[in-house]
Amino acid sequence: MHRLLLSQVQRHLGDDEDSLPPPLRKLLAEIEATYEQADLDREHLEHSLELTSKELITRNRELQAEVDALAKAEHALRVGEDRTRAILAALPDALLVISEDGVILEAEDFDSTLLTMPVGQARGRPLDEAVPPQVFHTLAPAVDAAARSGGAQLCELSFNRGRDRRRYEARLTIATSGDVVVLVRDQTERLHMAERLRVADRMASVGTLAAGVAHELNNPLAYVLGNLELMRQQLGATWVEPTQLKILVDETLDGARRMRTIIGDLRTFSQPHTEAVESIDPRAVMDSALKIAGTEIRHRAILAKDYTEIPAVRGEASKLGQVFLNLVINAVQALPEGEAPQHEILIRTYTDEEGQAVTEVSDTGPGIPLHLESRIFEPFVTSKPRDVGTGLGLSICHNIITSLGGRISVHRRAPRGTTFRVCLPPSGLPITRKRPTADYLPAVRDLPPAPGRRVLIIDDDALVASALCRLLAHRNVEVADSGRRGIEILRENDAFEVILCDLMMPEVSGMDVYETVLEERPELARRFVFMTGGAFTARARNFLDSVPNPRLEKPFDGKTLRQIVSHHAGEG
């Protein structure tokens, strides 16, 4: 640039550079120096730019590598999350992650029984909107407790979905973020299986004593049939001795009552588990167990009872009876046959220092081996031969007693033998009585037939219906031989003060009759008295627990029948 400027100046002023004025030469020199410096700066800038470009290229490559690594990590994380969700979705558990303000952050529900909405909709919703009210009222306090304490919590949940009752176990922990993680496991099938196992063990216990039970039934049955044959012969004779006939009748009735008692004791042990907790007397339950095992005991030991006053306990007779029967059977099987005078089974009851009802079953057998004593309540641990015991009985007993808030323990008995001790807390309530039975119905006098005092009998067994008609001969009785026929009669005529209805009938059951009448003629529903030989289905048991009507347990006698009919008709 300065040379171009110089040439232009020389062209105007001449070719001799020295002829230029000094200021101008100085200016030109400075311009030349400036351009030379600019050239140097340009070269330096170009070099710097080249270095910077190389550094940027290198950094770009590094950043691209980092981006690729992050993309791979993000993909791996997404794959891991998908795999985790797939695992959680496949597990038989429900998972809830709940924020501090009670909002569901994450949710997985294996079989969609816990949540009231699809999983995708539950995320972001308050807990009380996404679970049934029964679950929320139990789970919410546990979530609050876990959040406050920062520790793990455990609670049980249950709710009804239609006719299906679901039962869950919830485990709660705190995440590092402060959110509450809830793992909910459906325990319904496990509990059903455990109950079936308890029933199977109970039936196995009764089955073990089947021969003895048959013997107890066959003894009275033998003289009942013999007396009936003698009565039939005497009724065909030309003259009957009244005193002799009365003796035969009384003995026959006594035998029938003995069989009824045995069947009643068996029914106590055959009932499956229900959640109806009663206030019961352990001594009465033990007596039923001893009656069932009576024949076996007589062949192996002398039975001794030392009962003192004890408080009633809260429980279920069938479950407590299973425990007592199992302990008695264990005591019996610990003793040899044919040496009854040398051995004893002692049953004691007393109240301990804590006010608990204590029941002890002691034997004079060889005792439990020392190496098994500390494990005797574990599943499949038994001192019996393999063909005698499975090792489940005492484990089930332990679970039952623990569920009732009590404890069961085993002790060595001096000088020999074993004592099993069951301690149960008192209920603080009077003993629960079944409703209504002739045992506490007021005595009433039989009334002569009169207009309006009518009874309808609905029973598919013609012989039972005939017996009922004869026992209620002083009343106007009509019979329906099926549930369907009973409904037809009640649709046509409502002038029945009492309706004796069999509970279990084919096609149309007594429950169906009642429900139909309740819907069409509700004023007649309260007049039903249900007759049952045993509610052996879940529907029948639930039905009897839900209706207020009295029931008549088969077999029954004429006095019981007339008392309950008169009482229900309002004549007592």
Secondary structure in CASP SS format (residue, H / E / C, confidence):
PFRMAT SS
TARGET T0000
AUTHOR 0000-0000-0000
METHOD secondary structure of the structure
MODEL  1
M C 1.00
H H 1.00
R H 1.00
L H 1.00
L H 1.00
L H 1.00
S H 1.00
Q H 1.00
V H 1.00
Q H 1.00
R H 1.00
H H 1.00
L H 1.00
G C 1.00
D C 1.00
D C 1.00
E H 1.00
D H 1.00
S H 1.00
L C 1.00
P C 1.00
P H 1.00
P H 1.00
L H 1.00
R H 1.00
K H 1.00
L H 1.00
L H 1.00
A H 1.00
E H 1.00
I H 1.00
E H 1.00
A H 1.00
T H 1.00
Y H 1.00
E H 1.00
Q H 1.00
A H 1.00
D H 1.00
L H 1.00
D H 1.00
R H 1.00
E H 1.00
H H 1.00
L H 1.00
E H 1.00
H H 1.00
S H 1.00
L H 1.00
E H 1.00
L H 1.00
T H 1.00
S H 1.00
K H 1.00
E H 1.00
L H 1.00
I H 1.00
T H 1.00
R H 1.00
N H 1.00
R H 1.00
E H 1.00
L H 1.00
Q H 1.00
A H 1.00
E H 1.00
V H 1.00
D H 1.00
A H 1.00
L H 1.00
A H 1.00
K H 1.00
A H 1.00
E H 1.00
H H 1.00
A H 1.00
L H 1.00
R H 1.00
V H 1.00
G H 1.00
E H 1.00
D H 1.00
R H 1.00
T H 1.00
R H 1.00
A H 1.00
I H 1.00
L H 1.00
A H 1.00
A H 1.00
L C 1.00
P C 1.00
D E 1.00
A E 1.00
L E 1.00
L E 1.00
V E 1.00
I E 1.00
S C 1.00
E C 1.00
D C 1.00
G C 1.00
V E 1.00
I E 1.00
L E 1.00
E E 1.00
A E 1.00
E E 1.00
D E 1.00
F C 1.00
D C 1.00
S C 1.00
T C 1.00
L C 1.00
L C 1.00
T C 1.00
M C 1.00
P C 1.00
V H 1.00
G H 1.00
Q H 1.00
A H 1.00
R C 1.00
G C 1.00
R C 1.00
P E 1.00
L H 1.00
D H 1.00
E H 1.00
A H 1.00
V C 1.00
P C 1.00
P H 1.00
Q H 1.00
V H 1.00
F H 1.00
H H 1.00
T H 1.00
L H 1.00
A H 1.00
P H 1.00
A H 1.00
V H 1.00
D H 1.00
A H 1.00
A H 1.00
A H 1.00
R H 1.00
S H 1.00
G C 1.00
G C 1.00
A C 1.00
Q E 1.00
L E 1.00
C E 1.00
E E 1.00
L E 1.00
S E 1.00
F E 1.00
N E 1.00
R E 1.00
G C 1.00
R C 1.00
D E 1.00
R E 1.00
R E 1.00
R E 1.00
Y E 1.00
E E 1.00
A E 1.00
R E 1.00
L E 1.00
T E 1.00
I E 1.00
A C 1.00
T C 1.00
S C 1.00
G C 1.00
D C 1.00
V E 1.00
V E 1.00
V E 1.00
L E 1.00
V E 1.00
R E 1.00
D E 1.00
Q C 1.00
T H 1.00
E H 1.00
R H 1.00
L H 1.00
H H 1.00
M H 1.00
A H 1.00
E H 1.00
R H 1.00
L H 1.00
R H 1.00
V H 1.00
A H 1.00
D H 1.00
R H 1.00
M H 1.00
A H 1.00
S H 1.00
V H 1.00
G H 1.00
T H 1.00
L C 1.00
A H 1.00
A H 1.00
G H 1.00
V H 1.00
A H 1.00
H H 1.00
E H 1.00
L H 1.00
N H 1.00
N H 1.00
P H 1.00
L H 1.00
A H 1.00
Y H 1.00
V H 1.00
L H 1.00
G H 1.00
N H 1.00
L H 1.00
E H 1.00
L H 1.00
M H 1.00
R H 1.00
Q H 1.00
Q H 1.00
L H 1.00
G C 1.00
A C 1.00
T C 1.00
W C 1.00
V C 1.00
E C 1.00
P H 1.00
T H 1.00
Q H 1.00
L H 1.00
K H 1.00
I H 1.00
L H 1.00
V H 1.00
D H 1.00
E H 1.00
T H 1.00
L H 1.00
D H 1.00
G H 1.00
A H 1.00
R H 1.00
R H 1.00
M H 1.00
R H 1.00
T H 1.00
I H 1.00
I H 1.00
G H 1.00
D H 1.00
L H 1.00
R H 1.00
T H 1.00
F H 1.00
S H 1.00
Q C 1.00
P C 1.00
H C 1.00
T C 1.00
E C 1.00
A C 1.00
V C 1.00
E E 1.00
S E 1.00
I E 1.00
D C 1.00
P H 1.00
R H 1.00
A H 1.00
V H 1.00
M H 1.00
D H 1.00
S H 1.00
A H 1.00
L H 1.00
K H 1.00
I H 1.00
A C 1.00
G H 1.00
T H 1.00
E H 1.00
I H 1.00
R H 1.00
H C 1.00
R C 1.00
A C 1.00
I E 1.00
L E 1.00
A E 1.00
K E 1.00
D E 1.00
Y E 1.00
T C 1.00
E C 1.00
I C 1.00
P C 1.00
A C 1.00
V E 1.00
R E 1.00
G E 1.00
E C 1.00
A H 1.00
S H 1.00
K H 1.00
L H 1.00
G H 1.00
Q H 1.00
V H 1.00
F H 1.00
L H 1.00
N H 1.00
L H 1.00
V H 1.00
I H 1.00
N H 1.00
A H 1.00
V H 1.00
Q H 1.00
A C 1.00
L C 1.00
P C 1.00
E C 1.00
G C 1.00
E C 1.00
A H 1.00
P H 1.00
Q H 1.00
H C 1.00
E E 1.00
I E 1.00
L E 1.00
I E 1.00
R E 1.00
T E 1.00
Y E 1.00
T E 1.00
D C 1.00
E C 1.00
E C 1.00
G C 1.00
Q C 1.00
A E 1.00
V E 1.00
T E 1.00
E E 1.00
V E 1.00
S E 1.00
D E 1.00
T C 1.00
G C 1.00
P C 1.00
G C 1.00
I C 1.00
P C 1.00
L H 1.00
H H 1.00
L H 1.00
E H 1.00
S C 1.00
R C 1.00
I C 1.00
F C 1.00
E C 1.00
P C 1.00
F C 1.00
V C 1.00
T C 1.00
S C 1.00
K C 1.00
P C 1.00
R C 1.00
D C 1.00
V C 1.00
G C 1.00
T C 1.00
G C 1.00
L C 1.00
G H 1.00
L H 1.00
S H 1.00
I H 1.00
C H 1.00
H H 1.00
N H 1.00
I H 1.00
I H 1.00
T H 1.00
S H 1.00
L C 1.00
G C 1.00
G C 1.00
R E 1.00
I E 1.00
S E 1.00
V E 1.00
H E 1.00
R E 1.00
R C 1.00
A C 1.00
P C 1.00
R C 1.00
G C 1.00
T E 1.00
T E 1.00
F E 1.00
R E 1.00
V E 1.00
C E 1.00
L E 1.00
P C 1.00
P E 1.00
S C 1.00
G C 1.00
L C 1.00
P C 1.00
I C 1.00
T C 1.00
R C 1.00
K C 1.00
R C 1.00
P C 1.00
T C 1.00
A C 1.00
D C 1.00
Y C 1.00
L C 1.00
P C 1.00
A C 1.00
V C 1.00
R C 1.00
D C 1.00
L C 1.00
P C 1.00
P C 1.00
A C 1.00
P C 1.00
G C 1.00
R C 1.00
R E 1.00
V E 1.00
L E 1.00
I E 1.00
I E 1.00
D C 1.00
D C 1.00
D C 1.00
A H 1.00
L H 1.00
V H 1.00
A H 1.00
S H 1.00
A H 1.00
L H 1.00
C H 1.00
R H 1.00
L H 1.00
L C 1.00
A C 1.00
H C 1.00
R C 1.00
N E 1.00
V E 1.00
E E 1.00
V E 1.00
A E 1.00
D C 1.00
S C 1.00
G H 1.00
R H 1.00
R H 1.00
G H 1.00
I H 1.00
E H 1.00
I H 1.00
L H 1.00
R H 1.00
E H 1.00
N C 1.00
D C 1.00
A C 1.00
F C 1.00
E C 1.00
V E 1.00
I E 1.00
L E 1.00
C E 1.00
D E 1.00
L C 1.00
M C 1.00
M C 1.00
P C 1.00
E C 1.00
V C 1.00
S C 1.00
G H 1.00
M H 1.00
D H 1.00
V H 1.00
Y H 1.00
E H 1.00
T H 1.00
V H 1.00
L H 1.00
E H 1.00
E H 1.00
R C 1.00
P H 1.00
E H 1.00
L H 1.00
A H 1.00
R C 1.00
R C 1.00
F E 1.00
V E 1.00
F E 1.00
M E 1.00
T E 1.00
G C 1.00
G C 1.00
A C 1.00
F C 1.00
T C 1.00
A H 1.00
R H 1.00
A H 1.00
R H 1.00
N H 1.00
F H 1.00
L H 1.00
D H 1.00
S H 1.00
V C 1.00
P C 1.00
N C 1.00
P C 1.00
R E 1.00
L E 1.00
E E 1.00
K C 1.00
P C 1.00
F C 1.00
D C 1.00
G H 1.00
K H 1.00
T H 1.00
L H 1.00
R H 1.00
Q H 1.00
I H 1.00
V H 1.00
S H 1.00
H H 1.00
H H 1.00
A C 1.00
G C 1.00
E C 1.00
G C 1.00
END
